[in-house]
Every structure is written in C-alpha cells, then in structure tokens.
Amino acid sequence: HRTLTVNHNSATGRTPSSRDHGTDDWEYSLHISAFAPDKRVVVGVPETSAVTAHRKYIVPTGSAACGVVVVEVIAVPKSTFAMPIAYLAFLVDDLSARLDVLRRTVDQRKLGPIEAHYEALQADARAHIAFLTQESKGKAHFKRSTFKKSKEWAMVATNMHMQTMQVYNGLDLIHTYTTITMGAAAAHTKGFSGGGAFRLKETLHDVLNEANRLRKPKSKEQDPLRTFDLFHIPVGLLSSASGNPNSPNKSYDPVSVAQKAWFELEIRYHGLCVQVLSATAAQIAAMLELAAKGSVHHAMVWEVVMRNNLLMDFESLLSTQGNEGGMLEDFRVACKWLESVVFTFEVSPSVTEAVSYRVGRGTNALLNVVVRVPVTFGEHLPSDLATAKKSFRVLAVLFTQGVNEMQSLAHAMHSASTAIQDEINHESFERLGHYFVRFKKIKFAHLPRPRDGYGSPFQPNVSELETMWTQITASIAHQPMHKKNVRLLMATSEFCRRLGGGRATCCKSGKDRTAMSVTLEQARLLVQDFKALNLKHVIETMRLCGVRRDNVFKNIQSHTYAFNELQRKLLPECYKPPVGTYKKGST
C-alpha cells in the first residue's frame, strides 16, 4: 500500500490564496493511494470489464468534514472483442443469405463482381473472427493506439476503456460515474485521402444520380438506387450503362464507378459501425452491472430507457484539419448509423453466465442486437425489457471541438474546414432537442425505485435542465467564429449525464487529449455534486497521479503525455497537462 500526499503548491506550481475557496493552504491537501483490491469492496465494474489500474483519493469538500473518498478505475470492457466477434459472425451468415437470393433471382452473367465482393468480405470476416477470438483470451487485452493502421485490428475500437469514478462518504458508496474513453471510430486502414465516410457517401450519391439518369430506358432491374444502405443488396448496380445512347462519354460507365464506390464504402462502414456498437455495448453492460450492484440511480435510468430509449453522448476532440478531418467524417456517420440498431435483452437462468451478444436482422431492415444477461442482472431491469416485450434504440449525439495545435492553425487561417464542426454540433443539437422534449413528458415522481441500494434516486430537476438547454441553445446559435468553443463540450456532457445518458470521450488515439477531457469532467462532477474544493487542483492531481498515465503506458510504454511545449501552449487552459507529465522538445 503506497500513499502519496500532494500539497497544493507542488501540484499547481503556485501559492494559493485562502480567498480562492475559503480554505487556508496549510489545511488543504489531497491524498492519492495505489491500493490492492479489497474483496469486500467492488472496484469498477469487474463483471463486464477487466480492471487494469485504480487510484484512491481523499478529496476535501465544502460539505463533508473529512472530505470524500474517490476511487478512480480504468478497465477494458469485455465488449471490446465480444461485440466485433458477434457482428462478424452475423455478417458471414448475412452475406451467405444475400448470395442465395442473388443466385436465385439475378442473371448469372451479372453476378461476377458482387459475388466476388461478398465472398471476399466473408473470407475477411472469418479471418478477423479467428484473430479476435485468439486475442480475447489474453488478460485485459485491448487495441493499442499503435495498432490503428493494423488490418487485423480494423474492427476493434482503438484504446477503448471504461473509466469509473466511485465516490464514498467514509465507507458508504454514494455514487458511481462511468465514461468510455476511446479513439474516435475511424477507418485508419483505408486512409483519408478522399475524406471520410460522410464525403465518400455524398460522392457515391452523386454517381448514383448520374447512373440513374443514364439507365437503359427499358431496364428490367429494380427501382434505381438513390442512397447507400449498409445491408441493402445493390441489384440496381449489376447492369451496365455502356452502350446507352444518352451517355456523352462512351468510355465512362457511371454504373461501374458507382458499384466500386458502393463496395468500398460498405467495407469502410462495417469497421466504423462495429466500433461505436462496441462502445454502446460497453455502456449498456456497465449500466446493467451498476444497477445489479445496488445503484438506485442506474436502476431508475433503465426505466427512462424503456420509455424514451438510451441517450449516448459522444464527445470528439478531433481537429478539422488533415487526416483528423476525415476521421471526424467517419465518426459522424457511425454515430448516425447507430440509430438503426435495436437492442433486446435475453435473460439467462444462470447466475454465473457472462454478458454476451448476438446480432441479427430485425424488422424494417434494422439491425437487432440481443444482449444476453445473467438472471442477477435481469432482476434489476424493468419487466418489459427483461421479458423482451419491449426493445430500445439508441440516440447517439456527437458534439465536437478540435483543441490541438492543428485546430489553432485552422482558426488562424480562417479555414473553411472548420464548418464541419458547426454542422455536426447543430445536427446533434436538433436531435438532442427532440429527445429532451420526450424526456420532459416522463412522470419521474412515479418511476419505480428499488427498495434498497446506494445513492440518490434519479430525479432530474426539469427547471434546471430547461435553463441548461437555453444556455446550450445560445451557445449553438452564437458559436464563436474561429475560436475553440470548449464550453459547449462541457455544457452538453453535463446535460446528457443529467438526462441519464451514457458518455464517451474520444480523440485520435483515446490517450492524451482524451485524458485531459475525462479528468476535467470528473473534477467538475466532484465540484458540482459534492462541492469539492479547488477544481484546478483536483484536475491536475488526477492528471499527474491518476489512471490516465497508466493508460498512456499501456499504449506506448511511457507515462508521458504526447504533448510538447508548443502543443501544450496551444491547448485551451483547462486541457493543459501539469508540468512534468509531457514531452520536452518536438514530437
């Protein structure tokens, strides 16, 4: 057992004034411990993730004489491998079904390209399943940030972890917060020279429109394709427009071009979508485990999910310049696609069976994910969800703001690339607004609550939420031009948490900028909910001594954040790492 006491001066590098937070310097200290797990204390969410690092802090507060004990945990969600394997197994079967349909209904002479494409996809999926099955047998294995461009790891979310913050009053657990941290869902193996999936999809739609215009007048094919659909068989692209008298260029075949673009976009989509699906599955599993372990808050949130679906807030710190602009486009379409997935629970009679996933086709061409849970989890779900009488969907919102030096450059140049941030934020704002309207109709006073458990019940203050929404609305309406609007990220993350939503924070690798974001959010939660003293000191202590440096080491075998002095200076003040935790010189 090791204990480190950090006084105010050593953590912040300055002498504080007692006026700052009503406390004298001599009486303000923050204790951090690395501790061996106590079998009587549950650390994190061990049934649905593999704990890899933890810290214990004693944080002074303005409401508790002895402060609160904070346990910070980082773990690898078991969905990291389980969800991609389930998705790929479904894909193999689904492609076989598609091939059967095509061979029965389409002229064999037209099947060559699509048959070869589907068979190649199947072979690739089987190879991925074999690789991931083997990798999943390792203890707390995950996809390192250095594996981003590795084809074997293309279906796995980069550096995905479940970060948990448990708050105790003495020995009594008061509340548990969860945040998923990961690299943004992006097709690194495919590159970004032509942009990301959003731009590639728009290009495909342009080519489809041209192909439809040049279709043979008496074509017997199905209705012309006008939009990309991941699980649709593009029968309309099996014929050629060659020889069409309306075509001005006999050497250019828009149908062939559209066919190739469709196939490439389909491959890209599979890798993106399974990454956000894995993150969502991790959030669902953590919420289930916390409810089963006695969290009154999380048990009641499932009542909200049954009535209004699950809200999932993804936060992006990607810049809009260069490759990260393409990553942001990928992330955008993956989050939007998540709305086409339906989740259903299946309760096992076993008390020891692990959470598992099964993917299949649902009604209305939607994807159906069956989450099989042990009876100990099912007992804490609303009856209609536990019996599969009702399913639920996910509203994924993405709020983004670049914070690094490349974003500073884009702003200095007044680059047009920054417009994508405004588009994404406004789109998510609109969808979140629709969710909030439905949310307010729930009668929270009548929600069933557990007879026993820990923590406060989920009783949102609608009046306060309305005030917060007004502030977010103003922030969206008057977004500062060519400035880093990080206040929007803080406001939307807090708002979504208060709605019972899940939280995920992402940058390129889920390592450095993500570390700054999640520690900022954790400290803000401690100040808002428990009146922790000195926000800046709590943030810097977590960045200096907390589990995020363990995460950095797991990825690159160094405890140093990947910022140099110049990069640090160009970060917003609240995202800067403490002295001694980042690189010197160039990076």
Summary of the structure (lengths in Angstrom):
residues: 587
radius of gyration: 25.0
end to end distance: 35.3
largest distance: 87.4
contacts: 1972
relative contact order: 0.13
helix: 48%
strand: 17%
